[in-house]
Amino acid sequence: IVIEGAVGDTVSILPFSGDLEGVSTEGLEYSLSDSEVKLGTSLGVSNRMTEDTCKITIKKGTALVIRSKD
């Protein structure tokens, strides 16, 4: 998924129905590279965009992705 926004916007990646596998991000302050994000953990919550677009790739699982402006 590619998300358009603005530098400083908050992006959260939340596992929806189980753990996520192979999560990689680009254009976010705290990048992930082929990471596992477990349901119920805070990994993936409240990241900040460093560019006007960011890219999130998930190899396995379903996620709720939220972009918000503060």
C-alpha positions in Angstrom: 0.0 0.0 0.0 1.2 3.5 -0.7 -0.1 6.3 1.6 -0.1 9.9 0.6 0.0 12.6 3.3 2.5 15.1 4.7 5.8 14.9 6.6 4.9 14.5 10.3 1.6 12.7 9.8 1.2 9.7 12.1 0.8 6.2 10.6 -0.1 3.1 12.6 0.0 -0.5 11.4 -2.3 -2.6 13.5 -2.7 -6.4 13.1 -6.4 -7.1 12.6 -7.0 -10.8 12.9 -3.6 -12.3 13.9 0.1 -11.7 13.6 1.6 -10.0 10.6 4.7 -11.4 8.8 7.1 -9.8 6.5 6.3 -6.2 7.3 8.5 -3.6 5.5 8.1 0.1 5.4 9.6 3.1 3.5 9.2 6.8 4.2 8.5 6.4 8.0 10.7 7.5 10.8 11.1 4.0 12.3 11.4 1.6 9.4 10.6 -2.1 9.5 12.4 -4.6 7.2 10.7 -8.1 6.8 9.5 -7.8 10.5 6.9 -9.7 12.5 4.2 -7.5 14.2 2.3 -9.5 16.8 -1.3 -8.9 17.6 -1.6 -6.8 20.8 1.9 -5.3 20.7 2.8 -1.6 20.2 5.3 -2.2 17.3 3.9 -0.4 14.4 1.9 2.2 16.4 2.4 6.0 16.0 5.1 6.2 13.4 5.8 9.5 11.6 6.0 10.1 7.9 9.4 11.5 6.7 8.2 12.1 3.2 4.9 13.0 1.5 4.3 9.3 0.7 5.1 6.1 2.5 5.0 2.5 1.4 4.0 -0.5 3.6 4.4 -4.1 2.4 2.9 -7.1 4.3 3.7 -10.6 3.2 1.2 -12.4 5.4 -1.7 -11.2 7.5 -4.4 -8.5 7.6 -3.8 -5.1 9.0 -5.6 -1.9 9.8 -3.5 1.0 8.6 -4.4 4.5 10.0 -2.9 7.8 8.9 -3.8 10.8 11.0 -2.8 14.5 11.1 -1.8 15.9 14.5 
